[in-house]
Amino acid sequence: MHIHIVAGGPFAYIPPLDHEASEEDILWVGVDRGTLFLLEHGIVPDRAFGDFDSVTEEELHELKKKLPALNLFQAEKDETDLELALNWSLRQNPAHIQIYGITGGRADHFLGNIHLLYKGIQYKQSMTLVDKQNIIQMFGPGTYEIKQDPDKFLPFGTSVEKLTLKGFKYPLKNCHIEPGSTLCISNELIHSNGTFSFHEGILIMVRSKD
């Protein structure tokens, strides 16, 4: 089972979901106004979370009628709506969690959503943030293989020890990366497969299309 979460936008950054909508092993989760986005695109979410302060009373009434598994929370709470949805999704132990509707708009929300990727490391859970131009993942120490893609590659995060890139246009070997470094910006794979590895730290991988 895969879980796909759609948060509250901006929706202009969400790629088409037609292909995923036809797959039977995907469980859809709506977050706040992202729930309406799913319904408007013909996808009935299996779960919905939020205080729904971004919808009208009429819209909320319709959501309650259409979605028996709607989890309504007060606006004043410790977790964001997305974090509540993500915590539930992690407890389901899916093969992968993919999150849409989390980029653009308010910078504090976007940065907070990137911080939520750390839960994937804590729970040893594969997680991805996706929009029309970017795929964002977070990794703990280890060795990882990725396939060739025309996207650009930018690892960043905490201090990273002994970062090694193989199969890339600009390879590295046992390199120390400090926060604030742009050493790896606009790197890309030049072979069908490549690997990256590091011994200490946390690395965020951003694969971005022009």
Sequence and secondary structure as in RCSB ss.txt:
>XXXX:A:sequence
MHIHIVAGGPFAYIPPLDHEASEEDILWVGVDRGTLFLLEHGIVPDRAFGDFDSVTEEELHELKKKLPALNLFQA
EKDETDLELALNWSLRQNPAHIQIYGITGGRADHFLGNIHLLYKGIQYKQSMTLVDKQNIIQMFGPGTYEIKQDP
DKFLPFGTSVEKLTLKGFKYPLKNCHIEPGSTLCISNELIHSNGTFSFHEGILIMVRSKD
>XXXX:A:secstr
 EEEEE S  GGG    HHHHT TTEEEEEETTHHHHHHHTT   SEEEE  TTS HHHHHHHHHH TTEEE  S
S SS HHHHHHHHHHHT  SEEEEES SSS HHHHHHHHHHTHHHHHTT  EEEE SSEEEEEE SEEEEEE  S
SEEEEEES EEEEEEESBSS EEEEEE TT  TTTTB B SSEEEEEESBS EEEEEE  
